[in-house]
Amino acid sequence: MADWNNPLITTQYDVFVAEAKARDVDVATMFVNAPTNPPTSAMRSVRLALGMFKFQEWDGAAWQPRFLDVAGGGTGAATTPDARVALGIGTMGVQNSNAIAVTGGTVSGLTQLDVTGPITFSADASWDLGTFAKQARKGYFKDALVLPVGVDKYATS
């Protein structure tokens, strides 16, 4: 860690070289060790766990966080939720695959839907389930059982 006020023009040659080299090391390592008297607007990389890091900028008194915008490889966000917004990741992007909650929208482009449990409708109404050739073979609607028994013919109970 270098003292960025040194070397001075009056510094002895052997000390001058060592101090200049210490500044080179600070720059090359992006201030992995805290420098003394860093110049205003100096940038440093703070190493975090799991190979992650964050950038900080010296404002003359303290290190301030800085964020990369999307064009620079980041999201420009200071928090995880803000990063998800910047990337366009909705609420389903953070739900567990074994317990999702779909509260609206339209499903399109589906060629097959496999259901292993009951389908519950929110209101009494009429819905087409599939094409005629591949319609549901039985359906429960309110208190009646509806069974297809021929072309446009149904038996109900």
C-alpha positions in Angstrom: 0.0 0.0 0.0 1.5 3.2 -1.2 1.4 6.7 0.2 0.0 8.6 -2.8 1.6 11.8 -1.6 5.0 10.2 -2.3 7.5 10.2 -3.9 8.5 13.8 -3.9 11.1 15.5 -6.1 13.3 15.7 -3.0 13.0 11.9 -2.2 16.2 9.9 -2.2 16.6 7.7 -5.3 16.4 4.3 -3.6 13.2 5.4 -1.7 11.8 7.1 -4.8 11.9 3.8 -6.8 10.3 1.8 -4.0 7.5 4.4 -3.5 6.9 4.6 -7.3 6.7 0.8 -7.5 4.3 0.7 -4.5 2.0 3.0 -6.4 2.2 0.8 -9.5 1.2 -2.2 -7.4 -1.7 -0.3 -6.0 -3.0 0.5 -9.5 -2.3 -2.9 -10.9 -4.2 -4.6 -8.0 -7.0 -1.9 -8.0 -6.1 -1.1 -4.4 -6.5 -4.6 -2.9 -4.8 -3.1 0.1 -6.1 0.2 1.4 -3.8 3.1 0.1 -2.7 6.1 2.0 -3.7 9.5 0.6 -5.4 8.1 -2.6 -6.2 10.7 -5.2 -9.8 11.9 -5.4 -11.8 9.8 -8.0 -9.5 6.8 -7.5 -11.4 3.5 -8.2 -10.8 0.3 -6.3 -12.2 -3.2 -6.5 -13.3 -4.8 -3.2 -13.1 -8.6 -3.3 -16.1 -10.4 -1.8 -16.9 -14.0 -1.2 -17.3 -16.5 -4.1 -15.2 -14.6 -6.5 -17.5 -11.6 -6.6 -16.4 -8.0 -6.2 -17.7 -4.4 -6.1 -16.3 -1.1 -7.3 -15.8 1.9 -5.0 -14.6 5.5 -5.8 -12.6 7.7 -3.4 -14.5 11.0 -3.0 -11.6 12.6 -1.0 -13.0 11.5 2.4 -14.5 8.0 2.0 -14.9 5.2 -0.5 -18.3 5.4 -2.2 -20.0 2.5 -4.0 -20.1 2.6 -7.8 -22.2 0.4 -10.1 -21.7 -0.8 -13.7 -24.4 -0.1 -16.1 -25.8 -2.8 -18.4 -23.5 -1.7 -21.3 -20.5 -2.1 -18.9 -21.5 -5.6 -17.9 -23.6 -4.7 -14.9 -27.1 -3.6 -14.2 -26.5 -0.2 -12.7 -28.5 -1.4 -9.6 -27.5 -1.1 -6.0 -29.8 -3.9 -4.8 -30.7 -7.4 -6.0 -34.4 -6.5 -6.6 -33.3 -3.4 -8.6 -31.0 -5.6 -10.7 -33.9 -8.0 -11.4 -36.0 -5.0 -12.6 -33.1 -3.7 -14.8 -32.8 -7.2 -16.3 -36.5 -7.6 -16.8 -36.8 -10.6 -14.5 -40.3 -10.8 -13.1 -41.6 -12.4 -9.9 -41.7 -15.9 -11.4 -37.9 -15.6 -12.0 -37.3 -15.9 -8.2 -39.9 -18.5 -7.3 -39.0 -22.1 -6.5 -39.9 -24.4 -9.3 -41.9 -26.7 -7.0 -44.1 -23.9 -5.7 -44.9 -21.1 -8.2 -47.8 -18.7 -8.0 -49.3 -17.4 -11.3 -51.7 -14.6 -10.6 -52.5 -13.4 -14.1 -51.5 -13.1 -17.6 -51.9 -15.3 -20.7 -50.2 -18.6 -21.5 -49.5 -18.9 -25.3 -47.5 -21.1 -27.5 -48.1 -24.2 -25.5 -48.4 -27.4 -27.5 -49.0 -29.7 -24.5 -49.9 -29.3 -20.9 -49.6 -32.2 -18.5 -51.5 -31.9 -15.2 -51.0 -34.3 -12.4 -53.6 -32.8 -10.0 -57.0 -31.3 -10.1 -57.9 -28.2 -12.2 -60.0 -25.8 -10.2 -61.9 -23.0 -11.9 -62.6 -19.8 -10.1 -66.2 -19.4 -11.2 -69.1 -21.4 -12.7 -68.7 -21.1 -16.5 -68.1 -23.0 -19.7 -64.6 -23.6 -21.1 -63.3 -25.6 -24.1 -60.6 -28.0 -23.0 -58.7 -28.9 -26.2 -59.8 -29.6 -29.7 -62.6 -32.0 -30.4 -60.2 -34.8 -31.3 -58.2 -34.3 -28.2 -60.7 -33.0 -25.7 -60.7 -34.0 -22.0 -62.6 -37.3 -21.8 -64.3 -36.3 -18.5 -64.8 -33.1 -16.7 -66.3 -32.1 -13.4 -68.3 -28.9 -13.4 -70.0 -27.9 -10.3 -72.0 -30.9 -9.1 -72.3 -32.7 -12.5 -70.1 -35.2 -14.4 -70.0 -34.5 -18.1 -68.9 -37.3 -20.4 -68.5 -37.0 -24.2 -70.4 -39.9 -25.9 -70.3 -38.9 -29.5 -70.1 -36.0 -31.9 -71.5 -33.1 -30.1 -73.3 -35.5 -27.6 -72.7 -35.5 -23.9 -74.1 -37.4 -21.0 -74.4 -35.6 -17.7 -75.3 -36.8 -14.3 
